[in-house]
Amino acid sequence: MADENVRLRAALRDLVALSTLPAGWIGIEPRTIAAGLADILTGSLGFDFALVRFLNPSGGATIDVTSGYATREFLDWLQAQFSTLDESLREPIMASIVSLDDEAKSLRGVVVPIGFQAHAGLVAVGCERSDFPTQTDRMLLTVAANHAATAVRSANLIDERRRAEEEVRQARDELEMKVLERTAELHRTMAELAHMNRVATAGVLSGSIAHEINQPLSAIVADANAAQSWLARTEPDIKEASAALESIETAGRRAGEIVASLRGMFKKETQARLPIDINKLICTVLAIVRSEVQKHRVELRIELDESLPDLKGDQVQLQQVVLNLVMNAIEAMQSVEPRMLSIRSCVDRSNFIRVSIEDTGTGVDPSRMDQIFKPMFTTKERGLGIGLSICRSIIESHNGRIWVARGSERGSVFQFELPTDAH
């Protein structure tokens, strides 16, 4: 009775010791769990030899850890036991990980699966006791194996989660890279399309450009002739010649301003976002298209709010928007009379400026108003279908919006609004 009490106390002590294992194995890699379990079996539970074999969930080599001493005879017996198990558990025991003791002793052994049908591995124990393995031994080994199975499963889940998180991170990085590359590609494409549109517009406006440049050049020639005449007199009229030279200087500056403005509008590079007087920008565009307005006998009606604040933007791009809309309006009125082009600017709502360009032309088909700003869509016989789409891209890049509606009587009114510099 006393021996049974001692064995019972020892079993309870060992169960208490085994119950602390799961907490210590949280987040630990499988090899460390195997080493800890093998040491407990030989150290705390008093077995002579222990081998812990974990299966690799990814299909690689098994993890084998031993503790204590074994005999060659016992290893042969153990290997024979492995040959009856599932193929994944049959690998030979590596002699290099086993400490041998071939003194005159005989080990009794038992093999306990880890997890259901040994899906996680096994525990093999050898003990010199003549009554080994008792029911208590088997119970303790089963508890230890169950704890190990839970710990290994937890470790595998953590490893799977880490791999999944890494795969998600890599996929996210690849997606972000593709988005950046695609965005850069779209920006390059839009820049090329904008350049093509400016070049096409430059061809349409070649007559206007020649007209604008010819005005100061003609004045320069006339003033130069006048200056020569004043100086060629018997008594040179220095005052009149000086006045003619001043006129030449003024006309030369005007020609330089026209060239600089046109070069800025049609060059490929964009400019920095700077404060812009939208009314001044509109007047600059109207000066450029003056000959087109005169040639097509278009009447202008300009209503610009002089109290407008500045807005911040790319002057070249916004000039291109106004220029495209004005030229479209002129073209839309070629077959109608009268031809009235109305341009207005005003404060639309708090910190926003609205510009309206209205014509008395043929108007836009209501069924096509939602398509008019789409790339490659055009109602013109020889249109490229990029002008209005570029206008929308430019306005939206300035945090604004652009739209079209029916005119007050006939024709169309294109409008856009942009945030002011104080927005």
TITI-995355 format. One record per residue (C-alpha): residue in one letter; x, y, z. Coordinates in Angstrom, 2 decimals, m for minus. Each point is the difference from the previous one (the first is absolute). Example, Ala and Ser with C-alpha at 12.3 -4.5 7.8 and 13.67 -1.06 7.14 Angstrom:
<sites>
type; c1; c2; c3
A; 12.30; m4.50; 7.80
S; 1.37; 3.44; m0.66
</sites>
This chain:
<sites>
type; c1; c2; c3
M; 0.00; 0.00; 0.00
A; 2.88; 2.36; 0.82
D; 1.67; m0.72; m3.36
E; m3.22; 0.77; m1.82
N; m0.32; 3.33; 1.85
V; 3.57; 0.88; m0.95
R; m0.64; m0.87; m3.65
L; m3.26; 2.00; 0.08
R; 1.75; 3.07; 1.46
A; 2.74; m0.31; m2.60
A; m2.55; m0.27; m2.80
L; m1.87; 3.09; 1.28
R; 3.29; 1.90; 0.25
D; 0.91; m0.97; m3.54
L; m3.44; 0.99; m1.30
V; 0.32; 3.42; 1.65
A; 3.43; 0.40; m1.62
L; m1.38; m0.98; m3.40
S; m2.94; 2.41; 0.36
T; 2.41; 2.95; m0.06
L; 1.42; m0.98; m3.40
P; m2.54; 1.64; m2.34
A; 0.51; 3.49; 1.47
G; 3.77; m0.26; m0.48
W; m0.30; m1.18; m3.61
I; m2.15; 2.85; m1.33
G; 1.67; 1.47; m3.07
I; 3.00; m2.36; 0.20
E; 1.34; m1.66; m3.13
P; m0.52; m3.81; m0.34
R; 3.67; m1.00; 0.53
T; 0.12; 1.85; 3.32
I; m3.28; m1.62; 1.05
A; 1.41; m3.43; m0.88
A; 3.20; 0.63; 1.99
G; m1.98; 1.21; 3.02
L; m2.31; m3.02; m0.09
A; 2.91; m2.48; m0.30
D; 1.79; 1.58; 2.99
I; m3.16; m0.13; 2.12
L; m0.53; m3.68; m0.81
T; 3.51; m0.96; 1.12
G; 0.45; 2.63; 2.68
S; m3.31; 0.54; 1.74
L; m1.69; m3.33; m0.75
G; 3.14; m2.11; 0.49
F; 0.08; m1.97; m3.29
D; 3.43; m1.11; m1.24
F; m0.42; 1.00; m3.63
A; m2.45; 2.12; m2.00
L; m0.33; 0.77; m3.71
V; m2.43; 2.63; m1.24
R; m0.75; 0.01; m3.73
F; m2.07; 2.83; m1.51
L; m1.30; m0.11; m3.56
N; 0.76; 3.01; m2.17
P; m3.37; 1.44; m1.15
S; 1.57; 1.27; m3.23
G; 1.17; m3.50; m0.96
G; 3.69; 0.42; 0.81
A; 2.22; m2.12; 2.24
T; m1.31; m1.06; 3.38
I; 1.28; 1.64; 3.19
D; 1.71; m2.51; 2.33
V; 1.22; 0.86; 3.50
T; 1.27; m2.45; 2.63
S; 0.85; 0.11; 3.68
G; 1.64; m2.54; 2.32
Y; 1.86; m3.20; m1.00
A; m1.05; m2.93; m2.19
T; 1.50; m3.35; m0.94
R; 0.51; m1.23; m3.55
E; m2.39; m2.84; 0.74
F; m2.71; 2.47; 1.02
L; 0.56; 2.13; m3.13
D; m0.37; m3.09; m2.19
W; m3.25; m0.84; 1.77
L; m1.20; 3.60; m0.39
Q; 0.83; 0.07; m3.70
A; m1.96; m3.19; m0.46
Q; m2.99; 1.68; 1.70
F; 0.29; 2.96; m2.40
S; m0.17; m2.33; m3.01
T; m3.60; m0.85; 0.90
L; m1.09; 3.64; 0.06
D; m1.03; 2.40; m2.74
E; 2.67; 0.65; m2.63
S; 0.57; 3.56; 1.21
L; 1.15; m1.36; 3.39
R; 2.33; m2.78; m1.24
E; 3.17; 2.00; m0.48
P; 3.07; m1.59; 1.65
I; 1.19; 1.44; 3.28
M; 3.19; 1.97; m0.55
A; 2.76; m1.52; 2.12
S; 1.64; 3.41; 0.44
I; m2.84; 1.29; 2.20
V; m0.10; m3.01; 2.37
S; 2.21; m0.48; 3.05
L; 0.82; m3.74; 0.33
D; 0.57; m2.00; 3.17
D; 0.64; m3.69; m0.75
E; 0.62; m1.06; 3.57
A; m1.84; m3.07; 1.24
K; m3.56; 1.33; 0.16
S; m3.20; m0.59; m1.82
L; m2.47; 2.72; m0.96
R; m3.69; m0.56; m0.36
G; m1.68; 2.31; m2.48
V; m3.28; 1.56; m1.01
V; m1.02; 2.21; m2.94
V; m2.78; 2.57; 0.48
P; m1.52; 1.96; m2.92
I; m0.14; 3.80; 0.07
G; m3.38; 1.17; m1.23
F; m2.78; m1.99; m1.63
Q; 1.51; m2.98; m1.86
A; 3.46; 1.50; 0.61
H; m0.70; 2.87; m2.43
A; 2.50; 2.16; 1.93
G; 2.64; m2.66; 0.79
L; 0.81; m2.39; 2.84
V; 1.76; m0.44; 3.32
A; 2.19; m3.09; 0.63
V; 1.15; m0.74; 3.57
G; 2.35; m2.61; 1.42
C; 0.20; m0.93; 3.69
E; 1.98; m2.62; 1.95
R; m2.78; m0.60; 2.55
S; m1.34; m3.52; m0.12
D; m3.64; 1.15; 0.28
F; 0.31; 2.59; m2.77
P; m2.30; 1.09; m1.51
T; m2.64; 0.14; 2.70
Q; m3.44; 1.48; m0.47
T; 1.23; 3.16; 1.72
D; 2.99; 0.18; m2.39
R; m2.31; m0.24; m2.98
M; m2.32; 2.63; 1.46
L; 2.87; 2.43; 0.59
L; 1.41; m0.59; m3.47
T; m3.44; 0.52; m1.57
V; m0.47; 3.29; 1.88
A; 3.46; 1.17; m1.04
A; m0.63; m1.02; m3.63
N; m3.35; 1.82; m0.06
H; 1.61; 3.15; 1.38
A; 2.72; m0.29; m2.66
A; m2.58; m0.48; m2.75
T; m1.84; 3.15; 1.08
A; 3.25; 1.98; 0.20
V; 1.18; m1.19; m3.42
R; m3.36; 0.79; m1.55
S; 0.13; 3.48; 1.54
A; 3.55; 0.50; m1.27
N; m1.03; m1.14; m3.48
L; m2.99; 2.35; 0.01
I; 2.23; 2.90; 1.04
D; 2.46; m0.91; m2.74
E; m2.81; m0.26; m2.56
R; m1.34; 3.37; 1.09
R; 3.43; 1.57; m0.33
R; 0.41; m1.49; m3.47
A; m3.48; 1.19; m0.96
E; 0.74; 3.49; 1.32
E; 3.28; 0.04; m1.93
E; m1.78; m1.14; m3.17
V; m2.64; 2.69; 0.51
R; 2.73; 2.60; 0.59
Q; 1.85; m1.08; m3.13
A; m3.22; 0.00; m2.01
R; m0.85; 3.46; 1.34
D; 3.48; 1.30; m0.84
E; m0.23; m1.48; m3.50
L; m3.46; 1.50; m0.48
E; 1.18; 3.41; 1.23
M; 2.96; m0.20; m2.36
K; m2.27; m0.89; m2.92
V; m2.37; 2.83; 0.92
L; 2.92; 2.46; 0.14
E; 1.33; m1.26; m3.33
R; m3.45; 0.16; m1.59
T; m0.60; 3.47; 1.42
A; 3.34; 1.21; m1.34
E; m0.82; m1.56; m3.37
L; m3.39; 1.74; m0.06
H; 1.62; 3.32; 0.91
R; 2.49; m0.44; m2.84
T; m2.82; m0.89; m2.39
M; m2.06; 3.01; 1.05
A; 3.05; 2.24; m0.39
E; 0.55; m1.36; m3.51
L; m3.68; 0.46; m0.86
A; 0.04; 3.52; 1.41
H; 3.06; 0.77; m2.09
M; m1.66; m1.45; m3.11
N; m3.07; 2.11; 0.68
R; 2.07; 3.15; 0.43
V; 1.83; m0.72; m3.25
A; m3.32; m0.58; m1.81
T; m1.38; 3.20; 1.47
A; 3.16; 1.84; m1.06
G; m0.68; m1.07; m3.59
V; m3.57; 1.26; 0.16
L; 1.20; 3.32; 1.45
S; 2.90; 0.55; m2.39
G; m1.96; 2.76; m1.74
S; m0.68; 1.71; 3.33
I; 3.66; m0.27; 1.00
A; 1.12; 1.53; m3.30
H; m2.57; 2.77; 0.42
E; 1.11; 0.77; 3.56
I; 3.70; 0.04; m0.89
N; m0.53; 2.00; m3.19
Q; m1.60; 2.86; 1.90
P; 3.09; 0.97; 2.06
L; 2.33; m0.90; m2.90
S; m1.88; 2.30; m2.37
A; 0.12; 2.76; 2.61
I; 3.74; m0.53; 0.41
V; 0.60; 0.29; m3.77
A; m2.19; 3.09; m0.28
D; 1.64; 1.71; 2.97
A; 3.46; m0.89; m1.28
N; m0.80; 1.59; m3.38
A; m1.35; 3.06; 1.77
A; 3.11; 0.29; 2.16
Q; 2.22; m0.20; m3.08
S; m2.04; 2.72; m1.69
W; 0.28; 2.31; 3.02
L; 3.74; m0.56; 0.19
A; 0.55; 0.38; m3.79
R; m1.21; 3.59; m0.03
T; 2.42; 2.90; m0.50
E; m0.77; 0.87; 3.57
P; m0.71; m3.37; 1.72
D; m3.05; 0.03; 2.25
I; 1.47; m1.77; 3.02
K; m3.20; 0.27; 2.03
E; m2.17; m1.75; m2.60
A; 2.70; m2.61; m0.69
S; 0.27; m0.71; 3.75
A; m3.77; m0.44; 0.22
A; 0.10; m2.43; m2.93
L; 2.80; m1.99; 1.70
E; m2.04; m0.14; 3.22
S; m2.92; m1.40; m2.03
I; 2.36; m2.59; m1.49
E; 1.07; m1.02; 3.51
T; m3.62; m0.30; 1.15
A; m0.97; m2.09; m3.03
G; 3.07; m2.22; 0.49
R; m0.94; m0.69; 3.59
R; m3.55; m0.82; m1.09
A; 1.32; m2.48; m2.57
G; 2.22; m1.60; 2.66
E; m2.95; m0.34; 2.36
I; m2.07; m1.69; m2.71
V; 2.80; m2.44; m0.84
A; 0.62; m0.81; 3.67
S; m3.70; m0.56; 0.62
L; m0.43; m2.27; m3.00
R; 3.17; m1.93; 0.77
G; m1.20; m0.57; 3.56
M; m3.36; m1.26; m1.21
F; 1.38; m2.53; m2.47
K; 3.14; m1.31; 1.69
K; m0.18; m3.52; 1.43
E; 1.04; 0.71; 3.59
T; m2.46; 1.16; 2.62
Q; 0.68; 2.90; 2.32
A; m0.10; 0.39; 3.76
R; m3.27; 0.71; 1.80
L; 0.04; 3.77; 0.58
P; m2.62; 2.66; 0.79
I; m2.02; 0.76; m3.15
D; m2.33; 2.87; m0.93
I; m2.63; m1.93; m1.94
N; m1.37; 3.17; m1.64
K; 3.43; 0.93; m1.31
L; 0.44; m3.57; m1.25
I; m3.32; 0.19; m1.90
C; 1.02; 3.32; m1.59
T; 3.34; m1.51; m1.09
V; m1.79; m2.86; m1.74
L; m2.44; 2.38; m1.70
A; 2.93; 2.03; m1.32
I; 1.44; m3.18; m1.54
V; m3.27; m0.97; m1.73
R; m0.91; 3.54; m1.09
S; 0.52; m0.75; m3.70
E; m2.18; m3.15; 0.24
V; m2.75; 2.07; 1.65
Q; 0.23; 2.63; m2.72
K; 0.21; m2.52; m2.86
H; m3.17; m1.80; 1.11
R; m1.81; 3.27; 0.87
V; m0.60; m1.05; 3.59
E; m1.39; 2.59; 2.40
L; 1.61; m0.08; 3.44
R; m1.81; 0.65; 3.25
I; 2.44; 0.12; 2.93
E; m1.19; 0.21; 3.62
L; 2.95; m0.41; 2.35
D; m0.33; 0.60; 3.73
E; 2.91; 2.31; 0.83
S; m0.18; m0.86; 3.70
L; 1.00; m3.64; m0.52
P; 2.82; m1.30; 2.23
D; 2.97; m1.83; m1.46
L; 0.01; m3.74; m0.38
K; 3.08; m2.23; 0.11
G; 0.77; m2.13; m3.04
D; 2.01; m0.69; m3.11
Q; m0.53; 3.00; m2.27
V; 0.95; m1.86; m3.19
Q; m2.49; m2.80; 0.68
L; m2.86; 2.34; 0.94
Q; 0.67; 2.12; m3.11
Q; m0.30; m3.20; m2.01
V; m3.41; m0.74; 1.58
V; m1.40; 3.47; m0.79
L; 1.54; m0.07; m3.49
N; m1.55; m3.41; m0.80
L; m3.43; 1.05; 1.23
V; 0.09; 3.31; m1.91
M; 1.13; m1.66; m3.24
N; m2.68; m2.69; 0.38
A; m2.63; 2.72; 0.46
I; 1.18; 1.85; m3.12
E; m0.10; m3.21; m2.04
A; m3.49; m0.84; 1.30
M; m1.35; 3.29; m1.42
Q; 1.40; m0.24; m3.54
S; m3.36; m0.93; m1.55
V; m2.31; 2.22; 2.06
E; m0.94; 3.68; 0.33
P; 0.36; 2.01; 2.13
R; 3.27; m1.13; 1.56
M; 0.27; 1.09; 3.60
L; 2.81; m1.15; 2.33
S; m0.60; 0.87; 3.65
I; 2.75; m0.40; 2.59
R; m0.70; 0.62; 3.66
S; 1.93; m0.35; 3.25
C; m1.40; 0.21; 3.50
V; 0.20; m1.35; 3.53
D; m2.18; m3.12; m0.10
R; 0.08; m0.97; 3.66
S; 2.31; 0.47; 2.95
N; 3.64; m0.13; m1.20
F; m0.92; m1.12; m3.53
I; 0.19; 1.86; m3.33
R; m2.26; m0.92; m2.93
V; 0.74; 0.69; m3.67
S; m2.76; m0.38; m2.60
I; 0.51; m0.12; m3.78
E; m3.32; 0.08; m1.85
D; m0.64; m0.11; m3.74
T; m3.05; 0.26; m2.25
G; 1.03; m2.98; m2.11
T; m1.63; m3.30; m0.82
G; 0.24; m1.26; 3.57
V; 0.85; m3.42; 1.43
D; m2.33; m2.96; m0.42
P; m1.51; m0.54; 3.50
S; 0.51; m3.77; m0.36
R; 3.75; 0.59; m0.40
M; 0.62; 2.47; 2.81
D; 1.24; m2.76; 2.32
Q; 2.51; m1.10; m2.67
I; 1.31; 3.34; m1.18
F; 3.00; 0.00; 2.37
K; 0.99; m3.64; m0.57
P; 3.31; m0.69; m1.81
M; m0.25; m0.70; m3.75
F; m3.64; 1.16; m0.16
T; m0.63; 2.74; m2.56
T; m2.88; 1.51; m1.98
K; 2.34; 1.62; m2.52
E; 0.69; m1.59; m3.36
R; 3.77; 0.35; 0.43
G; 0.14; 0.23; 3.78
L; 2.45; m2.02; 2.08
G; m2.29; m0.27; 3.01
I; 2.67; 1.10; 2.47
G; m0.54; 3.76; 0.45
L; m2.88; m0.11; 2.49
S; 1.36; m3.06; 1.80
I; 3.26; 1.88; 0.56
C; m1.97; 3.03; 1.20
R; m1.74; m2.19; 2.59
S; 3.30; m1.57; 1.04
I; 1.59; 3.44; 0.49
I; m2.96; 1.41; 1.93
E; m0.25; m3.06; 2.25
S; 3.77; 0.09; 0.65
H; m0.64; 3.53; 1.34
N; m2.69; m1.39; 2.35
G; m2.78; 1.49; m2.12
R; m2.80; m1.29; m2.21
I; m1.22; 0.64; m3.55
W; m3.38; m0.64; m1.63
V; m2.21; 0.95; m2.95
A; m3.63; 1.08; m0.16
R; m2.43; 1.42; m2.56
G; 0.33; 3.70; m0.72
S; m2.56; 2.52; 1.23
E; m1.63; 0.20; m3.44
R; 1.96; m2.40; m2.18
G; 3.49; m1.36; m0.30
S; 2.04; m1.23; 2.96
V; 1.60; 1.40; 3.10
F; 3.21; m1.62; 1.26
Q; 0.81; 0.84; 3.60
F; 2.77; m0.81; 2.40
E; 0.70; 1.00; 3.57
L; 3.30; 0.09; 1.86
P; 0.94; 0.58; 3.63
T; 1.59; 3.36; 0.77
D; 3.46; 0.45; 1.47
A; m1.64; 0.46; 3.41
H; m1.85; m3.36; m0.18
</sites>
